[in-house]
């Protein structure tokens, strides 16, 4: 069995060699909330950050309304990219698993063709309990994939509120998938989504639904003109069919055009801002972990819980009592 001191160098060597088992083990390590694993993960990521890369990987966040066909679309896009010589990593963020602690996406079963592609790597990941956990686990998993020479990383989110903003803050381009027949497009899609999307696609534009999809795309394009300031990047609105692999190439070209719009300096500045935001996300996540594992907090947790549930203790007072317990036992 590999010792703790030997594990990080072994993982680094395996990742550099592109071994899938090493990549999988490394992502499991960076997702772990155990203190000893978090220390190992920091050592691992420090080693990986020193590896030279020819060019930064293309990071794309993908979200969409329920039933939009994200997995089908990602499989079509990923298969095209691997056929063109790219190595594609897919990270599926699942904030809905907060209650159970596990991932419920089952993307490997929904992406059967891509999951067996030797140039693709699919990882369904739970949200690690909080959106802070999303940021920590996903950003670090991206670093592992990029160190293993995956030059395109697709981050899928199930699309539940704040998780979309979180994912948009860790990628270069945020792609939003929607459908025709979802009601008034201005009502069915939150204004905030239109503000963070860099590319929008109306999926399932095939057969009898093609004309409806094109009409929906025109309506969304009009909506975007109301929420974007003059001179900003104008997100293109296109139609596609992931099931029939129609318009997927065109959509990818729009992603690359957005990347070209950012330029080398703009991309570097965006990633630098993301690193600063990630720094504070790590701080908040670490403080949350320390609070949860504090002996002082553990000693009063049940009492505070019972008093709050019984209506005997206001939330503000309960919070002060927990923080005081944490400060006393640090």
C-alpha positions as CSV (number, residue, x, y, z in Angstrom):
1,X,0.0,0.0,0.0
2,X,1.3,3.5,-0.9
3,X,2.1,5.6,2.1
4,X,0.9,9.2,2.6
5,X,4.4,10.5,1.8
6,X,4.5,8.5,-1.4
7,X,1.0,9.1,-2.6
8,X,1.3,12.7,-3.9
9,X,4.5,12.1,-6.0
10,X,2.9,8.9,-7.4
11,X,-0.3,10.8,-8.3
12,X,1.7,13.6,-9.9
13,X,3.6,11.1,-12.0
14,X,0.4,9.3,-13.0
15,X,-1.4,12.5,-13.9
16,X,1.5,13.7,-16.0
17,X,1.4,10.3,-17.8
18,X,-2.3,10.8,-18.4
19,X,-3.3,7.7,-16.4
20,X,-7.1,7.7,-15.8
21,X,-6.8,5.9,-12.5
22,X,-4.4,8.6,-11.2
23,X,-6.7,11.4,-12.4
24,X,-9.7,9.8,-10.7
25,X,-7.8,9.2,-7.5
26,X,-6.6,12.8,-7.5
27,X,-10.1,14.2,-8.0
28,X,-11.4,12.0,-5.2
29,X,-8.6,13.4,-3.0
30,X,-9.4,17.1,-3.7
31,X,-13.1,16.5,-3.2
32,X,-12.5,15.0,0.3
33,X,-13.3,17.1,3.4
34,X,-11.1,15.1,5.7
35,X,-8.4,17.3,7.2
36,X,-5.6,14.9,6.3
37,X,-6.8,14.6,2.7
38,X,-7.2,18.4,2.4
39,X,-3.5,18.7,3.4
40,X,-2.5,16.2,0.8
41,X,-4.6,17.9,-1.8
42,X,-2.8,21.2,-1.2
43,X,0.5,19.5,-1.7
44,X,-0.8,17.8,-4.9
45,X,-2.1,21.0,-6.4
46,X,1.1,22.9,-5.5
47,X,3.1,20.2,-7.4
48,X,0.6,20.3,-10.4
49,X,0.7,24.1,-10.6
50,X,4.4,23.9,-11.4
51,X,3.8,21.8,-14.5
52,X,4.2,23.8,-17.8
53,X,1.3,23.8,-20.2
54,X,1.4,24.8,-23.8
55,X,-1.8,26.9,-23.6
56,X,-4.6,27.3,-21.0
57,X,-7.4,24.8,-21.5
58,X,-10.8,26.0,-22.7
59,X,-13.1,26.1,-19.7
60,X,-16.8,26.1,-20.5
61,X,-19.7,26.1,-18.0
62,X,-23.0,24.6,-19.3
63,X,-26.3,25.0,-17.7
64,X,-29.9,24.9,-18.8
65,X,-33.6,24.5,-17.9
66,X,-34.8,21.0,-16.7
67,X,-35.2,18.6,-19.6
68,X,-33.1,20.7,-22.0
69,X,-30.9,17.7,-22.9
70,X,-27.6,18.9,-21.4
71,X,-26.1,15.4,-21.2
72,X,-27.1,14.6,-24.8
73,X,-25.6,17.9,-26.0
74,X,-22.4,17.4,-24.0
75,X,-21.9,13.9,-25.5
76,X,-22.4,15.3,-29.0
77,X,-20.0,18.2,-28.4
78,X,-17.5,16.1,-26.6
79,X,-17.4,13.4,-29.3
80,X,-16.9,16.0,-32.0
81,X,-14.0,17.6,-30.0
82,X,-12.3,14.3,-29.4
83,X,-12.6,13.4,-33.1
84,X,-10.8,16.7,-33.8
85,X,-7.9,15.7,-31.6
86,X,-8.9,17.3,-28.3
87,X,-8.9,15.7,-24.9
88,X,-12.1,16.5,-23.1
89,X,-12.9,16.5,-19.3
90,X,-16.5,16.7,-18.1
91,X,-17.2,17.7,-14.5
92,X,-20.9,17.5,-13.5
93,X,-21.7,19.7,-10.5
94,X,-24.8,18.5,-8.6
95,X,-25.9,20.9,-5.9
96,X,-29.1,18.9,-5.5
97,X,-27.1,16.2,-3.7
98,X,-26.5,18.4,-0.6
99,X,-29.1,16.4,1.4
100,X,-27.8,13.0,0.5
101,X,-24.1,13.8,0.1
102,X,-23.9,11.8,-3.1
103,X,-24.1,12.6,-6.8
104,X,-27.4,11.8,-8.5
105,X,-26.7,12.9,-12.0
106,X,-25.7,9.5,-13.4
107,X,-23.9,11.2,-16.3
108,X,-21.9,8.2,-17.3
109,X,-25.0,6.2,-18.0
110,X,-26.5,9.2,-20.0
111,X,-23.2,9.7,-22.0
112,X,-22.6,6.1,-22.8
113,X,-20.6,6.8,-26.0
114,X,-18.4,9.6,-24.5
115,X,-17.8,7.7,-21.3
116,X,-15.9,5.0,-23.2
117,X,-13.9,7.5,-25.4
118,X,-10.2,7.2,-24.4
119,X,-9.8,10.9,-24.9
120,X,-12.7,11.9,-22.6
121,X,-13.0,11.8,-18.8
122,X,-16.4,12.2,-17.1
123,X,-16.7,12.8,-13.4
124,X,-20.1,13.2,-11.7
125,X,-19.3,15.2,-8.5
126,X,-21.5,16.0,-5.5
127,X,-21.6,19.6,-4.3
128,X,-19.6,18.8,-1.2
129,X,-22.4,20.1,1.0
130,X,-22.3,23.8,0.1
131,X,-21.7,26.0,-2.8
132,X,-18.3,26.7,-1.2
133,X,-17.8,23.0,-1.6
134,X,-18.7,23.3,-5.3
135,X,-16.0,26.0,-5.8
136,X,-13.3,24.1,-3.9
137,X,-13.9,20.7,-5.4
138,X,-14.6,21.8,-9.0
139,X,-11.9,24.3,-9.4
140,X,-9.3,21.9,-8.1
141,X,-10.7,19.1,-10.2
142,X,-10.2,21.3,-13.3
143,X,-6.6,21.8,-12.3
144,X,-6.1,18.1,-12.1
145,X,-7.7,17.5,-15.6
146,X,-5.6,20.3,-17.2
147,X,-2.4,18.9,-15.7
148,X,-3.3,15.6,-17.3
149,X,-3.4,17.4,-20.7
150,X,-7.2,17.7,-21.0
151,X,-7.4,20.8,-23.2
152,X,-11.2,21.3,-23.0
153,X,-13.0,21.1,-19.6
154,X,-16.8,21.2,-19.6
155,X,-18.5,22.0,-16.3
156,X,-22.2,21.0,-16.2
157,X,-24.5,22.2,-13.5
158,X,-28.1,21.0,-13.0
159,X,-29.1,24.6,-12.9
160,X,-30.6,25.4,-9.5
161,X,-30.2,29.1,-8.8
162,X,-26.9,30.2,-7.3
163,X,-25.0,27.2,-8.6
164,X,-25.1,28.7,-12.1
165,X,-23.5,31.9,-10.9
166,X,-20.9,29.9,-9.0
167,X,-20.0,27.9,-12.1
168,X,-20.0,31.0,-14.3
169,X,-17.3,32.4,-11.9
170,X,-14.9,29.5,-12.6
171,X,-15.0,29.2,-16.4
172,X,-14.0,31.2,-19.4
173,X,-17.3,30.9,-21.2
174,X,-20.7,30.2,-19.8
175,X,-23.2,28.5,-22.1
176,X,-26.9,28.5,-21.4
177,X,-29.1,25.9,-23.1
178,X,-32.9,26.5,-23.3
179,X,-35.9,25.2,-25.2
180,X,-38.8,26.5,-27.2
181,X,-42.2,25.9,-25.7
182,X,-41.1,26.9,-22.2
183,X,-43.5,29.8,-22.1
184,X,-42.6,33.4,-22.5
185,X,-38.8,33.4,-22.8
186,X,-38.5,36.6,-20.8
187,X,-40.6,35.1,-18.0
188,X,-39.1,31.6,-18.2
189,X,-35.5,32.7,-17.9
190,X,-34.3,34.8,-15.1
191,X,-32.7,38.1,-16.0
192,X,-29.6,37.1,-14.0
193,X,-29.0,34.2,-16.3
194,X,-29.1,36.4,-19.4
195,X,-26.6,38.7,-17.7
196,X,-24.0,36.0,-17.0
197,X,-24.5,33.9,-20.2
198,X,-21.8,34.3,-22.9
199,X,-23.5,32.1,-25.5
200,X,-27.1,30.9,-25.6
201,X,-28.5,28.0,-27.5
202,X,-32.1,26.7,-28.1
203,X,-31.6,23.0,-28.1
204,X,-33.8,20.3,-29.6
205,X,-34.2,22.4,-32.8
206,X,-35.1,19.4,-35.0
207,X,-38.1,18.2,-36.9
208,X,-41.3,20.0,-36.2
209,X,-39.7,22.0,-33.4
210,X,-37.1,23.7,-35.6
211,X,-39.2,26.7,-36.5
212,X,-40.3,27.2,-32.9
213,X,-36.7,27.0,-31.8
214,X,-35.7,29.7,-34.3
215,X,-38.6,31.9,-33.1
216,X,-37.5,31.4,-29.5
217,X,-33.9,32.3,-30.5
218,X,-35.0,35.6,-32.1
219,X,-37.1,36.4,-28.9
220,X,-34.1,35.8,-26.7
221,X,-31.8,37.8,-28.9
222,X,-34.2,40.7,-28.4
223,X,-34.3,40.2,-24.7
224,X,-30.5,40.3,-24.5
225,X,-30.4,43.7,-26.1
226,X,-32.4,45.0,-23.0
227,X,-29.9,43.7,-20.4
228,X,-26.5,44.2,-22.0
229,X,-24.8,47.6,-22.1
230,X,-23.6,49.0,-25.4
231,X,-20.0,47.9,-26.2
232,X,-20.2,44.7,-24.1
233,X,-19.9,41.2,-25.7
234,X,-23.2,40.5,-27.4
235,X,-24.0,36.8,-26.6
236,X,-25.0,35.0,-29.8
237,X,-28.3,33.1,-29.6
238,X,-28.2,30.0,-31.9
239,X,-30.2,26.8,-32.4
240,X,-29.0,23.3,-32.2
241,X,-29.9,19.6,-31.7
242,X,-27.7,17.6,-29.5
243,X,-29.6,14.4,-30.3
244,X,-29.1,14.7,-34.1
245,X,-25.8,16.6,-33.8
246,X,-27.1,19.6,-35.7
247,X,-25.6,23.0,-35.1
248,X,-23.1,21.7,-32.5
249,X,-20.1,22.8,-34.6
250,X,-21.5,26.2,-35.0
251,X,-22.1,26.5,-31.3
252,X,-18.6,25.6,-30.5
253,X,-17.3,28.2,-33.0
254,X,-19.3,30.8,-31.0
255,X,-17.6,29.7,-27.8
256,X,-14.2,30.1,-29.5
257,X,-15.3,33.6,-30.8
258,X,-16.0,34.6,-27.2
259,X,-12.6,33.4,-26.2
260,X,-11.1,35.4,-29.1
261,X,-13.1,38.4,-27.9
262,X,-11.5,38.1,-24.5
263,X,-8.0,37.9,-26.0
264,X,-4.9,36.7,-24.2
265,X,-4.8,39.6,-21.8
266,X,-8.6,39.6,-21.1
267,X,-8.5,35.8,-20.4
268,X,-5.6,36.2,-18.1
269,X,-7.3,39.1,-16.2
270,X,-10.5,37.1,-15.9
271,X,-8.7,34.1,-14.5
272,X,-6.8,36.3,-12.1
273,X,-10.1,37.7,-10.8
274,X,-11.5,34.2,-10.5
275,X,-8.4,33.1,-8.5
276,X,-9.0,36.0,-6.1
277,X,-12.7,35.0,-5.7
278,X,-11.6,31.4,-5.3
279,X,-9.2,32.4,-2.6
280,X,-12.0,33.9,-0.5
281,X,-14.2,30.9,-1.3
282,X,-11.5,28.6,0.1
283,X,-11.2,30.8,3.2
284,X,-15.0,30.6,3.8
285,X,-15.0,26.9,3.2
286,X,-12.1,26.3,5.6
287,X,-13.8,28.5,8.3
288,X,-17.0,26.5,7.8
289,X,-15.1,23.3,8.3
290,X,-13.3,24.5,11.4
291,X,-16.6,25.7,12.9
292,X,-18.2,22.3,12.3
293,X,-15.4,20.5,13.9
294,X,-14.8,22.8,16.8
295,X,-15.0,21.0,20.2
296,X,-16.7,24.1,21.7
297,X,-19.4,24.1,19.0
298,X,-19.9,20.4,19.3
299,X,-20.5,20.7,23.0
300,X,-23.4,23.1,22.6
301,X,-24.8,22.2,19.2
302,X,-27.6,19.9,20.4
303,X,-28.7,22.2,23.1
304,X,-28.8,25.2,20.8
305,X,-30.6,23.1,18.2
306,X,-33.3,22.0,20.6
307,X,-33.9,25.5,22.0
308,X,-34.2,27.0,18.5
309,X,-36.6,24.3,17.3
310,X,-38.7,24.9,20.5
311,X,-38.9,28.6,19.8
312,X,-37.0,29.4,23.1
313,X,-33.9,30.9,21.4
314,X,-33.9,33.5,18.6
315,X,-31.6,32.7,15.7
316,X,-29.5,35.8,16.3
317,X,-28.8,34.8,19.9
318,X,-28.2,31.2,18.8
319,X,-25.6,32.3,16.2
320,X,-23.8,34.5,18.8
321,X,-23.7,31.6,21.2
322,X,-22.2,29.3,18.6
323,X,-19.5,31.9,17.6
324,X,-18.7,32.5,21.2
325,X,-18.2,28.8,21.8
326,X,-15.9,28.6,18.8
327,X,-13.8,31.6,19.9
328,X,-13.5,30.2,23.4
329,X,-12.1,26.8,22.3
330,X,-9.8,27.8,19.5
